[in-house]
């Protein structure tokens, strides 16, 4: 069961689910994740955490494609 409740951007109330949806829609930077959610940076505190989340999601996406191709 995947938990999507962690808030990544407090100012814009962006949780993991909303960030993941933006990434699946093509966002590759924190600014793009916010833009896909109709937001922009306010305080900017979330930039590092958002960047780490994007990298983690992209790594998982690449690993799942590799596993499918190898099967």
C-alpha positions as CSV (number, residue, x, y, z in Angstrom):
1,X,0.0,0.0,0.0
2,X,1.5,3.3,-1.1
3,X,1.2,6.2,1.3
4,X,0.6,9.6,-0.5
5,X,-0.1,11.8,2.5
6,X,3.3,13.3,3.1
7,X,3.2,17.0,2.3
8,X,6.2,18.1,0.3
9,X,5.2,21.8,-0.2
10,X,3.4,23.3,2.8
11,X,2.8,26.6,1.1
12,X,0.9,25.1,-1.8
13,X,-0.3,21.9,0.0
14,X,1.4,19.6,-2.5
15,X,1.5,16.1,-1.2
16,X,3.3,13.0,-2.7
17,X,0.2,12.0,-4.7
18,X,0.0,15.4,-6.4
19,X,3.7,15.6,-7.0
20,X,3.7,12.0,-8.4
21,X,0.9,12.9,-10.8
22,X,2.8,16.0,-12.0
23,X,5.9,13.8,-12.6
24,X,3.8,11.2,-14.5
25,X,2.6,14.2,-16.6
26,X,6.1,15.2,-17.5
27,X,7.4,17.4,-14.7
28,X,11.2,17.0,-14.2
29,X,11.9,19.9,-11.8
30,X,10.4,21.2,-8.6
31,X,9.2,24.3,-10.5
32,X,7.5,22.1,-13.1
33,X,5.8,20.1,-10.4
34,X,4.4,23.2,-8.9
35,X,3.4,24.6,-12.3
36,X,1.5,21.5,-13.2
37,X,-0.5,22.0,-10.0
38,X,-1.2,25.6,-10.8
39,X,1.2,26.9,-8.2
40,X,4.6,28.7,-7.9
41,X,7.2,28.9,-5.2
42,X,6.4,30.9,-2.1
43,X,9.1,30.4,0.5
44,X,11.1,27.8,-1.5
45,X,11.9,25.6,1.4
46,X,10.5,22.6,-0.5
47,X,12.9,22.8,-3.4
48,X,15.4,20.2,-2.1
49,X,12.8,17.8,-0.8
50,X,10.9,18.1,-4.1
51,X,14.0,17.5,-6.1
52,X,14.8,14.4,-4.1
53,X,11.3,13.1,-4.5
54,X,11.5,13.7,-8.3
55,X,14.8,11.8,-8.5
56,X,13.4,8.9,-6.4
57,X,10.3,8.7,-8.6
58,X,12.4,8.8,-11.8
59,X,14.7,6.0,-10.4
60,X,11.7,3.8,-9.6
61,X,10.2,4.5,-13.0
62,X,13.5,3.5,-14.8
63,X,13.9,0.4,-12.6
64,X,10.4,-0.8,-13.4
65,X,11.0,-0.4,-17.2
66,X,14.3,-2.3,-17.0
67,X,12.6,-5.2,-15.1
68,X,9.8,-5.3,-17.7
69,X,12.3,-5.3,-20.5
70,X,14.4,-8.1,-18.9
71,X,11.4,-10.4,-18.4
